[in-house]
Amino acid sequence: MQLLTIPTQPIEGQKPGTSGLRKKTRVFMGHHYLENFIQATFDAIGGAEGKSFVLGGDGRYFNDRAAQVILRMAAANGARKVIVGQGALLSTPAASHLIRLNRTDGGIILSASHNPGGLDEDFGVKFNMPNGGPAPEAVTEAIFARTKVIDSYRIVETMDVDLMKIGTQVIGNMEVCVIDPVADYASLMESLFDFPKMRALFAGGFRMRFDAMCAVTGPYATEILENRLGAPKGTVTHGTPLPDFGGMHPDPNPTWAHELMEEMMGPDAPEFGAASDGDGDRNMVVGRGIYVSPSDSLAVLAANAHLAPGYRAGLKGVARSMPTSAAADRVADALGIGRYETPTGWKFFGNLLDAGRATLCGEESFGTGSDHVREKDGLWAVLLWLNVLAERAETVHEILHQHWQSFGRNYYSRHDYEALPVAQADAIMNGLRGRLADLPGQTVEGMRIASADDFAYEDPVDGSVSSGQGIRIAFEGGSRFVLRLSGTGTEGATIRLYLERFIPGPEGLEDEVQKALAPMIRAAEALAGIRAASGRAAPDVVT
C-alpha cells in the first residue's frame, strides 16, 4: 500500500444542490472529478482523521468503482472506520439510520435519487451529517468553496476491497466493515409498526404490488414485505437493483411507474400499490382505482399515524415543503400541534426534527418521512399506509373520501417544464418576480389574488434565513400556484409549476384532478406565461 498526494486543480461547477452534487456519469468519471469533490468534502468538515463514516449508494452505474475510490481516499485522509453496505448498496434512509445507530461522523451517499442511471445518464454524491441528515447550506457552501481552490488530493494505492464479503477488512489503519444493507433497517421498521397485524392482513388474502423500479429498495421490500410480513412471492416487482435501472426512469410517479398504474387501474387490481425510487427515499401510493397524491398522503398519514405503535404517543408537529399542498396544515390544526412550511430540500426538516418540533415531514415530490431517520423514506411511508389499512379495515378510496369529508380537498398537481434553456427559464421567473408587488388585489380567472411573494424561510431553531425559494401566488379561499426552479436536474433548467385548488366540500370532492385545476392552470399561464415564452404546448411531466 502506498500513500499518494496527487496534484490537481479546481474543476468548475462542483456546487452541491438540494441533494448533493449531481452530474452526468461520464463527468464524474472524468479525470480528478470525483476525487476533487471527495477531498473537498473531507477538508470542509475539518478533515477525516480519526473519524468514522457510512458509505453506500443506489447501485447505479459507477457506484461500485466510486465506492472503491472513496474508501482509498478515506484511508489516505486518516479515517478510522467506514461502514459500507454489501456490494456498496445502501438505500438513503438506511444510510441515515446507520449513521445514527453507529454514531458515525457522517456518511457519503452515492446516488442521483430518482434520476435515470447508466453510462450516459446521471450520478451523484452527497454528504450526510452525524445526525443522519443531508448537509446544511453552510456545509455545502464550504465544500463548494474548497472545490474552487483545491490543489491536491490524498489517496492510497492498494487492492480493491471485497465489498461482497460481509465482515471487517482493512486498508492500512482503517477498518472497512461490510454489512448486510437491509438487516438494521428492517429491524427499525419492525420496531415502528405492528408487524403481527400486517401479517394477518396478508394472511387474510390482502393483495398488494410494490414496484421497486430495478432500484435499491428491491432487497428491502422483498425482505420486509415478502419474508417478514408474508406477502406472496411476486408482490415485489422489478426487485433486483440494476446499474441502469433496467432502462427504466426510477421516479415513482404516474408517468414513470406506468406498469403499476395500469395494474392498479385495471379490472383485477390489488387492494394496494406502491413504488419507490432509485435510492429508496421516495414513494408513490395507489389504491385500487385511485391515485394518492403525495400531499394527500402526508395529510392522511398525519391524521392516522397514531394507529401505528411507533406513533401512538401522538405527533409533535408536521412539516411540509413550501410547494407541498396545505392539506397537512389542516390536520395539524385539528390535532392542535405545530405546523411548519420550509423550503424544498430535506435538510430543512433536520433542525425541526432534532429540536423535537416535528414528527412527520413531507414534500410534494413523493417524499415522506418521520423522526426515525433524517431523510425521507419511501418504504417507511408504504409500511405506515399498510399499518393504517390493517387497523382501519377500509380501502384506500374509503380512507381518502372520509379524509376529504372531514378536512376538505386540496386538488393538487405539479407540471414540469424540463430542460429549458437556462436564460429562458430565468427570464420567465424574473418576469413574474418583478411584478409581485402589483399582483395582490387583481382578479384572474374569477379569483382574487390575496398575496404574492418570493418565499423566504427563517429557521425557527437556529434563525438562519433562506431566501428566493420559490414564487407564491395565493388566492382568496385557499387556492394558489407556486413556481420554482428545480435543483435536481443535470442539464438545462426545469421550471416546476405547482397548482393547488381548495374545495371545502361536502360537494365537489371527487372530480378529475386536472379538470378541477383548470382555472388554476389558466391563471398560472396568464400570469407567468410559461408556454408562451417557451413555445411548449404542454408540460413534459404531470404528477
VMD Tcl script that draws the C-alpha trace (Angstrom):
set ca {
  {0.00 0.00 0.00}
  {1.33 3.43 -0.96}
  {0.05 6.82 0.23}
  {-0.11 9.30 -2.64}
  {-0.68 13.03 -2.81}
  {-1.96 13.78 -6.31}
  {-1.64 17.32 -7.71}
  {-4.90 18.65 -9.13}
  {-6.63 21.91 -9.93}
  {-10.17 23.23 -9.42}
  {-12.93 21.98 -11.70}
  {-15.78 24.36 -12.37}
  {-19.36 23.57 -11.42}
  {-18.89 21.38 -8.34}
  {-21.56 23.18 -6.34}
  {-23.88 20.81 -4.43}
  {-27.59 21.34 -4.94}
  {-30.51 20.47 -2.66}
  {-29.33 16.84 -2.54}
  {-25.60 16.88 -3.17}
  {-23.66 17.12 -6.43}
  {-25.36 15.61 -9.48}
  {-23.84 15.44 -12.93}
  {-23.72 13.09 -15.88}
  {-21.94 9.83 -15.06}
  {-19.21 10.48 -17.61}
  {-18.49 13.79 -15.86}
  {-17.97 12.04 -12.53}
  {-15.75 9.50 -14.28}
  {-13.59 12.30 -15.66}
  {-10.00 12.97 -14.62}
  {-9.87 14.01 -10.91}
  {-13.59 14.90 -10.84}
  {-14.81 12.54 -8.11}
  {-11.51 12.79 -6.22}
  {-11.62 16.60 -6.11}
  {-15.12 16.62 -4.70}
  {-14.43 13.96 -2.06}
  {-11.24 15.66 -0.90}
  {-13.07 18.99 -0.76}
  {-15.77 17.31 1.35}
  {-13.25 15.89 3.82}
  {-11.48 19.25 4.02}
  {-14.74 21.16 4.54}
  {-15.77 19.03 7.54}
  {-12.43 19.54 9.29}
  {-10.69 16.50 7.88}
  {-11.31 12.76 8.20}
  {-8.56 11.99 10.72}
  {-9.83 9.51 13.34}
  {-13.40 9.72 12.09}
  {-15.89 7.06 11.07}
  {-18.29 7.18 8.14}
  {-21.08 5.26 6.43}
  {-20.77 4.65 2.68}
  {-23.19 3.22 0.13}
  {-25.39 4.01 -2.80}
  {-28.25 3.01 -5.03}
  {-26.26 0.66 -7.29}
  {-26.38 2.83 -10.38}
  {-23.57 2.74 -12.95}
  {-20.18 3.73 -11.44}
  {-21.47 3.11 -7.88}
  {-19.04 0.24 -7.26}
  {-15.96 1.99 -8.65}
  {-16.75 5.26 -6.88}
  {-17.04 3.37 -3.58}
  {-13.55 1.90 -4.01}
  {-12.08 5.34 -4.74}
  {-13.78 6.87 -1.68}
  {-12.58 4.07 0.59}
  {-8.99 4.58 -0.56}
  {-9.29 8.33 -0.07}
  {-10.85 7.94 3.38}
  {-7.91 5.74 4.40}
  {-5.41 8.24 2.99}
  {-7.10 11.03 4.94}
  {-6.79 9.12 8.21}
  {-10.32 7.85 8.74}
  {-10.67 5.25 11.48}
  {-13.56 3.20 10.07}
  {-16.01 3.10 7.17}
  {-19.21 1.07 7.35}
  {-20.28 0.10 3.83}
  {-23.27 -1.83 2.55}
  {-22.60 -5.16 0.86}
  {-21.97 -4.52 -2.82}
  {-21.70 -0.81 -1.97}
  {-25.51 -0.77 -1.72}
  {-27.47 1.26 0.82}
  {-30.79 2.99 0.47}
  {-30.61 6.62 1.52}
  {-32.89 6.14 4.57}
  {-30.94 3.02 5.57}
  {-27.71 5.02 5.37}
  {-29.24 7.72 7.57}
  {-30.26 5.07 10.10}
  {-26.78 3.52 10.13}
  {-25.16 6.93 10.73}
  {-27.42 7.45 13.73}
  {-27.25 3.86 15.01}
  {-23.45 3.73 14.91}
  {-22.93 7.40 15.86}
  {-20.56 7.96 12.98}
  {-19.20 11.32 11.91}
  {-21.39 11.32 8.83}
  {-21.86 9.41 5.62}
  {-21.26 9.58 1.89}
  {-24.22 8.53 -0.24}
  {-23.74 7.70 -3.92}
  {-26.96 8.49 -5.70}
  {-28.75 10.80 -8.09}
  {-32.00 9.69 -6.44}
  {-34.83 9.49 -8.98}
  {-32.68 10.48 -11.98}
  {-32.00 7.82 -14.65}
  {-28.83 5.74 -14.33}
  {-26.28 4.43 -16.79}
  {-23.06 5.43 -18.51}
  {-24.84 8.22 -20.39}
  {-27.20 9.16 -17.58}
  {-26.75 10.61 -14.08}
  {-24.63 10.08 -10.98}
  {-24.45 11.91 -7.68}
  {-22.62 12.21 -4.37}
  {-23.82 13.84 -1.17}
  {-22.53 14.11 2.38}
  {-24.82 13.45 5.34}
  {-24.14 14.85 8.78}
  {-23.74 12.98 12.10}
  {-27.48 13.41 12.73}
  {-28.10 11.35 9.58}
  {-29.46 14.25 7.55}
  {-28.19 15.99 4.42}
  {-25.51 18.60 4.90}
  {-26.96 22.06 5.58}
  {-26.21 25.01 3.34}
  {-23.28 26.18 5.48}
  {-21.52 22.86 4.88}
  {-22.37 22.56 1.18}
  {-21.14 26.13 0.67}
  {-17.90 25.22 2.46}
  {-17.48 22.19 0.19}
  {-18.07 24.33 -2.89}
  {-15.62 26.96 -1.68}
  {-12.98 24.28 -1.21}
  {-13.53 22.88 -4.72}
  {-12.59 26.30 -6.10}
  {-9.10 26.32 -4.56}
  {-8.16 22.65 -4.22}
  {-4.65 21.82 -5.45}
  {-4.18 18.17 -4.39}
  {-5.96 15.12 -3.01}
  {-4.83 12.15 -0.97}
  {-5.39 8.52 -1.92}
  {-3.76 5.17 -1.21}
  {-2.71 2.78 -3.93}
  {-3.94 -0.68 -2.93}
  {-6.08 -3.63 -3.97}
  {-9.85 -3.25 -4.08}
  {-11.82 -4.19 -1.01}
  {-14.07 -7.25 -1.49}
  {-17.38 -5.47 -0.98}
  {-19.38 -8.68 -1.39}
  {-17.75 -10.24 1.67}
  {-19.54 -9.34 4.89}
  {-17.10 -8.70 7.71}
  {-14.16 -6.46 8.56}
  {-11.24 -5.79 6.22}
  {-8.53 -3.16 6.46}
  {-6.90 -0.53 4.27}
  {-3.79 0.50 6.16}
  {-5.02 1.62 9.60}
  {-8.67 1.97 8.54}
  {-11.32 -0.67 9.14}
  {-13.79 -1.36 6.36}
  {-16.88 -3.02 7.82}
  {-19.02 -4.59 5.09}
  {-22.53 -5.20 6.42}
  {-25.89 -6.56 5.32}
  {-27.51 -3.39 3.94}
  {-31.04 -4.46 4.88}
  {-30.93 -6.04 8.35}
  {-30.66 -2.99 10.63}
  {-33.21 -1.03 8.62}
  {-35.71 -3.91 8.64}
  {-35.37 -4.22 12.41}
  {-36.06 -0.49 12.77}
  {-39.26 -0.86 10.73}
  {-40.34 -3.78 12.91}
  {-39.97 -1.56 15.98}
  {-42.24 1.15 14.50}
  {-45.10 -0.85 13.00}
  {-47.48 -3.62 14.03}
  {-45.97 -6.45 12.03}
  {-48.31 -9.13 13.51}
  {-51.36 -7.10 12.44}
  {-49.90 -6.61 8.97}
  {-49.02 -10.30 8.67}
  {-52.62 -11.11 9.50}
  {-53.73 -8.71 6.76}
  {-51.76 -10.62 4.13}
  {-52.78 -13.97 5.61}
  {-56.38 -12.91 5.06}
  {-55.85 -12.58 1.32}
  {-54.93 -8.90 1.07}
  {-53.07 -8.23 -2.18}
  {-50.59 -5.51 -3.00}
  {-47.98 -4.71 -5.61}
  {-44.69 -2.96 -4.87}
  {-42.68 -1.73 -7.86}
  {-39.02 -1.33 -6.85}
  {-38.19 0.05 -10.33}
  {-34.98 -2.05 -10.60}
  {-33.54 0.18 -7.89}
  {-32.14 -0.16 -4.39}
  {-35.42 -0.67 -2.49}
  {-35.93 -4.07 -4.07}
  {-33.96 -6.07 -1.47}
  {-35.52 -4.06 1.38}
  {-39.08 -4.54 0.14}
  {-38.54 -8.23 -0.55}
  {-37.16 -8.87 2.94}
  {-39.84 -6.89 4.75}
  {-42.98 -7.43 2.65}
  {-42.45 -10.98 1.43}
  {-40.15 -12.54 4.04}
  {-41.22 -10.83 7.28}
  {-44.85 -9.90 6.55}
  {-45.73 -12.91 4.45}
  {-46.89 -11.17 1.30}
  {-46.99 -13.64 -1.61}
  {-43.84 -14.08 -3.64}
  {-44.00 -11.74 -6.60}
  {-45.57 -8.95 -4.59}
  {-42.34 -7.04 -5.22}
  {-41.72 -6.45 -8.92}
  {-38.54 -5.17 -10.59}
  {-36.83 -6.08 -7.32}
  {-33.22 -6.53 -8.49}
  {-31.10 -3.34 -8.47}
  {-29.52 -2.76 -11.89}
  {-26.83 -0.23 -12.92}
  {-29.18 1.34 -15.47}
  {-32.39 0.56 -13.56}
  {-33.32 -1.80 -16.38}
  {-33.64 1.16 -18.71}
  {-36.44 2.49 -16.51}
  {-36.74 6.02 -15.15}
  {-36.59 5.34 -11.38}
  {-39.02 8.09 -10.39}
  {-42.14 6.79 -8.61}
  {-44.83 8.90 -10.23}
  {-47.76 8.03 -12.50}
  {-45.74 8.87 -15.62}
  {-42.76 6.61 -14.97}
  {-44.37 3.91 -12.81}
  {-46.87 3.30 -15.60}
  {-46.88 -0.50 -15.26}
  {-48.02 -0.19 -11.66}
  {-50.61 2.44 -12.58}
  {-52.05 0.27 -15.35}
  {-52.34 -2.68 -12.99}
  {-53.91 -0.63 -10.19}
  {-56.48 0.89 -12.54}
  {-57.22 -2.48 -14.17}
  {-60.11 -4.92 -13.64}
  {-58.19 -7.26 -11.30}
  {-56.22 -4.67 -9.38}
  {-54.76 -5.50 -5.96}
  {-56.06 -3.58 -2.96}
  {-52.87 -1.55 -2.60}
  {-49.97 -0.49 -4.79}
  {-46.74 1.38 -4.14}
  {-43.41 2.23 -5.73}
  {-40.08 3.66 -4.63}
  {-37.27 5.41 -6.45}
  {-33.58 4.98 -7.27}
  {-32.22 5.41 -3.75}
  {-35.32 4.42 -1.80}
  {-36.26 7.76 -0.29}
  {-39.40 8.48 -2.35}
  {-42.74 6.73 -2.58}
  {-45.88 6.60 -4.64}
  {-49.08 5.19 -3.15}
  {-52.04 3.92 -5.18}
  {-55.29 2.29 -4.17}
  {-57.46 0.13 -6.37}
  {-58.70 2.58 -8.96}
  {-57.38 5.67 -7.18}
  {-54.08 7.54 -7.11}
  {-52.96 9.22 -3.87}
  {-51.11 12.50 -4.34}
  {-48.04 12.94 -2.12}
  {-49.66 15.94 -0.45}
  {-52.78 13.93 0.39}
  {-50.63 11.03 1.53}
  {-48.82 13.22 4.06}
  {-52.12 14.59 5.37}
  {-53.74 11.14 5.67}
  {-50.69 9.70 7.43}
  {-50.62 12.64 9.84}
  {-54.28 12.05 10.69}
  {-53.77 8.31 11.19}
  {-50.20 7.90 12.45}
  {-51.44 7.16 15.97}
  {-52.62 3.77 14.68}
  {-49.01 2.58 14.40}
  {-47.14 1.57 17.61}
  {-44.23 3.93 17.00}
  {-46.54 6.97 16.90}
  {-49.25 6.16 19.45}
  {-47.95 8.86 21.78}
  {-49.02 11.42 19.18}
  {-47.21 13.77 16.84}
  {-45.14 16.75 17.94}
  {-45.73 18.60 14.70}
  {-45.99 18.28 10.94}
  {-43.64 19.97 8.48}
  {-44.04 20.30 4.73}
  {-42.03 21.87 1.96}
  {-43.44 25.15 0.65}
  {-44.65 23.72 -2.70}
  {-46.49 20.88 -0.94}
  {-50.23 21.46 -0.54}
  {-51.66 22.83 2.68}
  {-53.70 19.66 3.30}
  {-51.40 18.61 6.16}
  {-51.76 22.05 7.76}
  {-55.47 21.41 8.30}
  {-54.72 18.12 10.04}
  {-52.11 19.77 12.28}
  {-54.57 22.50 13.24}
  {-57.22 19.88 14.09}
  {-54.70 17.97 16.23}
  {-53.52 21.14 17.93}
  {-49.88 20.55 17.01}
  {-47.23 22.67 15.30}
  {-47.09 23.02 11.53}
  {-44.15 24.28 9.51}
  {-43.59 25.38 5.93}
  {-39.97 25.04 4.79}
  {-38.03 25.40 1.53}
  {-37.66 22.36 -0.70}
  {-34.88 20.03 0.43}
  {-34.97 17.52 3.27}
  {-32.09 19.24 5.04}
  {-34.52 21.98 6.10}
  {-36.51 19.48 8.17}
  {-33.45 18.38 10.15}
  {-33.46 21.19 12.71}
  {-37.20 20.75 13.37}
  {-36.78 17.01 13.89}
  {-33.67 17.36 16.07}
  {-35.39 20.02 18.18}
  {-38.44 17.82 18.73}
  {-40.78 20.25 16.98}
  {-41.91 17.89 14.21}
  {-42.54 14.16 13.90}
  {-43.76 13.82 10.31}
  {-42.38 15.64 7.28}
  {-43.29 15.61 3.62}
  {-42.50 17.01 0.20}
  {-44.77 17.06 -2.81}
  {-42.01 15.37 -4.82}
  {-43.04 11.98 -3.44}
  {-41.04 12.26 -0.22}
  {-42.42 11.43 3.22}
  {-40.65 10.62 6.47}
  {-40.57 10.90 10.22}
  {-38.15 11.40 13.08}
  {-36.96 7.76 12.87}
  {-34.23 8.94 10.44}
  {-33.21 12.27 8.94}
  {-34.12 11.51 5.35}
  {-37.37 10.90 3.56}
  {-38.14 7.20 3.48}
  {-40.16 5.55 0.73}
  {-40.63 2.10 2.22}
  {-41.41 3.54 5.66}
  {-44.31 5.52 4.14}
  {-45.64 2.39 2.43}
  {-45.47 0.44 5.70}
  {-47.29 3.18 7.58}
  {-50.05 3.05 4.96}
  {-50.19 -0.74 5.37}
  {-50.45 -0.36 9.14}
  {-53.32 2.12 8.72}
  {-55.09 -0.18 6.24}
  {-54.71 -3.11 8.61}
  {-56.12 -1.15 11.56}
  {-59.00 0.57 9.78}
  {-60.02 -2.41 7.59}
  {-61.07 0.05 4.85}
  {-59.96 0.63 1.29}
  {-57.62 3.42 0.20}
  {-60.56 5.11 -1.53}
  {-62.72 4.96 1.59}
  {-59.94 6.43 3.74}
  {-59.32 9.25 1.27}
  {-63.01 10.07 0.87}
  {-63.55 10.22 4.63}
  {-60.47 12.43 4.97}
  {-61.76 14.89 2.37}
  {-65.17 14.98 4.03}
  {-63.51 15.92 7.30}
  {-60.87 18.38 6.07}
  {-61.86 19.42 2.55}
  {-59.80 18.60 -0.52}
  {-56.71 20.34 -1.85}
  {-56.73 19.39 -5.52}
  {-53.08 19.36 -6.44}
  {-50.72 18.72 -9.34}
  {-47.19 19.54 -10.46}
  {-46.38 20.46 -14.06}
  {-42.71 20.17 -15.03}
  {-41.18 22.01 -17.97}
  {-37.86 20.22 -18.33}
  {-34.51 21.05 -19.97}
  {-35.41 24.64 -20.81}
  {-32.56 26.93 -21.84}
  {-31.28 28.47 -18.62}
  {-31.66 32.04 -19.90}
  {-35.24 31.35 -20.94}
  {-36.18 29.83 -17.57}
  {-34.56 32.72 -15.73}
  {-36.47 35.22 -17.88}
  {-39.80 33.56 -17.06}
  {-39.06 33.52 -13.34}
  {-37.67 37.06 -13.22}
  {-40.54 38.42 -15.28}
  {-43.09 37.22 -12.75}
  {-40.86 38.11 -9.80}
  {-40.69 41.70 -10.99}
  {-44.50 42.01 -10.90}
  {-45.17 40.51 -7.46}
  {-45.79 43.80 -5.68}
  {-48.55 44.73 -8.14}
  {-50.48 41.44 -8.09}
  {-52.41 41.44 -4.75}
  {-55.97 42.60 -5.32}
  {-56.04 41.67 -9.02}
  {-58.61 39.16 -10.28}
  {-57.60 36.35 -12.62}
  {-59.98 33.67 -13.89}
  {-62.57 34.98 -11.44}
  {-60.22 34.55 -8.46}
  {-58.88 37.42 -6.40}
  {-55.16 37.36 -5.57}
  {-54.65 37.58 -1.81}
  {-50.83 37.64 -1.74}
  {-47.78 37.26 -3.96}
  {-44.19 36.80 -2.79}
  {-40.84 35.13 -3.26}
  {-40.74 32.68 -0.36}
  {-38.10 33.24 2.33}
  {-37.69 30.98 5.35}
  {-36.35 31.82 8.77}
  {-35.44 28.65 10.63}
  {-37.28 28.74 13.97}
  {-34.49 26.74 15.62}
  {-31.26 28.46 14.56}
  {-32.55 31.66 12.98}
  {-30.85 31.04 9.62}
  {-32.57 32.59 6.59}
  {-33.03 31.05 3.15}
  {-34.43 33.42 0.54}
  {-35.51 33.12 -3.07}
  {-37.10 29.72 -2.54}
  {-39.97 29.99 -4.99}
  {-42.69 32.37 -6.16}
  {-46.06 32.00 -4.43}
  {-49.33 33.42 -5.80}
  {-52.15 32.84 -3.30}
  {-55.84 33.45 -3.99}
  {-58.64 34.12 -1.55}
  {-60.20 30.88 -0.35}
  {-57.04 28.80 -0.04}
  {-56.05 28.14 -3.67}
  {-52.62 29.04 -5.08}
  {-49.85 28.26 -7.51}
  {-46.09 28.16 -7.00}
  {-43.19 28.46 -9.44}
  {-39.64 27.38 -8.71}
  {-36.55 26.15 -10.50}
  {-35.69 22.54 -9.75}
  {-32.37 21.81 -8.05}
  {-32.14 18.16 -9.10}
  {-31.60 18.27 -12.86}
  {-28.27 17.81 -14.62}
  {-28.80 19.80 -17.82}
  {-30.65 22.97 -18.75}
  {-33.26 24.25 -16.31}
  {-36.55 22.77 -15.12}
  {-39.42 25.03 -14.09}
  {-41.85 23.37 -11.74}
  {-45.36 24.75 -11.58}
  {-47.34 23.63 -8.53}
  {-51.11 24.03 -8.72}
  {-53.46 23.86 -5.76}
  {-57.21 24.44 -5.53}
  {-59.01 24.07 -2.23}
  {-62.61 22.77 -2.16}
  {-64.10 22.74 1.36}
  {-66.82 20.19 0.50}
  {-69.06 18.40 1.03}
  {-69.66 18.63 -2.74}
  {-67.03 18.64 -5.47}
  {-64.60 16.28 -3.74}
  {-64.45 13.52 -6.37}
  {-63.65 15.42 -9.60}
  {-60.85 14.53 -12.00}
  {-57.79 16.42 -10.79}
  {-56.71 18.26 -13.94}
  {-60.31 19.24 -14.66}
  {-60.71 20.60 -11.13}
  {-57.45 22.53 -11.54}
  {-58.33 24.01 -14.95}
  {-58.97 27.54 -13.58}
  {-55.62 27.46 -11.77}
  {-53.81 26.24 -14.89}
  {-55.25 29.11 -16.92}
  {-54.46 31.63 -14.17}
  {-50.84 30.46 -13.95}
  {-50.37 30.76 -17.70}
  {-51.99 34.20 -17.75}
  {-49.60 35.46 -15.06}
  {-46.38 33.54 -15.77}
  {-46.66 32.75 -19.48}
  {-44.51 29.61 -19.37}
  {-45.96 28.07 -22.52}
  {-45.99 31.33 -24.41}
  {-42.35 32.10 -23.58}
  {-41.00 28.58 -24.04}
  {-43.04 27.51 -27.03}
  {-44.02 24.34 -25.18}
  {-47.56 23.17 -25.87}
  {-47.73 21.32 -22.56}
  {-45.55 20.33 -19.61}
  {-43.15 17.42 -20.04}
  {-44.29 15.66 -16.88}
  {-47.56 15.95 -14.97}
  {-47.76 14.44 -11.49}
}
mol new
graphics top color blue
foreach p $ca { graphics top sphere $p radius 0.5 }
foreach p [lrange $ca 0 end-1] q [lrange $ca 1 end] { graphics top cylinder $p $q radius 0.2 }
display resetview
